[in-house]
Amino acid sequence: MLTVDEYMALRQLISSERESEGSTLSEEASPAPKKRRSSAYSRKYKTAFKKVASTYKNKNGTWKKGGFKKAVKAAHKAVKK
């Protein structure tokens, strides 16, 4: 078991190690992974879906019955052309 004084000294030692320039902990966490780029088809589909979506929606902005499914099919068809 650690005493309170030993515990506080240990915490202080760890925090000072993280703040120091030669710390290995700070070097490990620096690089972030690269994000994946969307495919050309996916980008074309996205724009086609946005164009077609309003046709299959009600005036209040909700989807008509079966509208989302039809919008998806229409967008895929538009991208094929």
N, C-alpha and C positions, 0 to 999 in steps of 0.2 A: 504494500500500500504506500502511496505517495503522500507526503504531508502537503499542506496547502502551499507552503513556501517552495517546495520542490516542484510542485505542479505549476506554479506561477513562473518560476525560473525556466522551466521547460517550454512553456507557452511563449515566453519572451524570446527564447533562443530560436524557436521555430519562426516566429514573425520576423526577427532580424535576419534570418537566413533567406527568407522570401524577398526581403527588401534589398538585399545585397546584389551587386551587379553580377557576380559570378555564380548566381544561383541556377541550378539545373531545373528547378521547378518552373521558373518563369519562362525558360526557353522552350519547354515541352508544350505549353498551352498556346503558343503564339499563332501557328499557321491554321487557317480555317480551310476546310475542304472546298474544292471547286464545285460550283453548282452545275448541274447538267443543263445543256442547251436543248431547247425543244426542237423537234424535227421540223423540216420545211412543211410537211403535210399538216402537222398539228397547228402551225401558225396560220396556214391558209384556211384550215377548217374553222379556226377561232374567228377569223374575220367573216367567213361565210355564214357562220351560225349567228353572229351579231346582226348581220343584214337580214337574215330570214326570220329571226325570232319574233319580231314585232307582228308579222303576219299571223302567227299562231297564238297571239295573246289577246286577252280582253282589253277593253278600254281602261280598266282599273289596274292593269299590269299583271294580273294573274294568268296562268296558262289556261287555254281552252281545254276541253275534254279531249285527251289524246294529242294535244298540241305539241307537247315537248317531244314526243316520239316522232311526230311528223316533221318537226323542225330539224331534228337530228338527221333524219333521212334526206330531207331537202338540202341540208348543208353538205352532207357527204356527196350527194349528186352534183351539187354546184362545184365542188372542188375537183371532181373527176373531169369536168369539162375543160 
